[in-house]
């Protein structure tokens, strides 16, 4: 499992990752994404998931926060960012540090 990366998302969004040598797993909807994540979580240390799938699966994805690996990170899809990934990052930083050091929203 050492150093292995994967991405789960729609075909257009994951295509460039395949060219970069990242294992790609297409999922067109939340049901398929959940199924794929259950399988790849046993094999990969870092898993990217497109925001359009991560947001509706947010409760399911919280289970991965309890262990060191895999790290699951949401990224924008080919259609662009919804801002969800940044929201999750901000929340994680605030939980870990107790303050908002990145975004400084006063």
C-alpha positions, 0 to 999 in steps of 0.5 A: 500500500506504500505511496499508492494513489487513486482517484474516483470521479467521472471519466472526464475528470479523472482522465488526466490523472491516468496519464500521470500514472494515478490509478483511476476509478470511474464513478458516475454517481454516489452509489458507485463512488461509495462502492469503489471507495470501499474497495480501493480504501484497502489498497491505496494510501491517498485517494482523490475524489471529485467534489461532485461526488464527495459532497453527497458522500460527506458522512460516509467519508468521515469514517476515513478521518478516524485512521491515518490511511487512506487520506481522502481528499476532494478535488474539483471535477472537470466542470470546475470547483464548487468550493466544497474541497476548500470548505473541508480543508478549512474545517480540518485545519480549524479542528487540528489547530484551533484557528483559521490560519489559511483563510482569515475570514474575520 
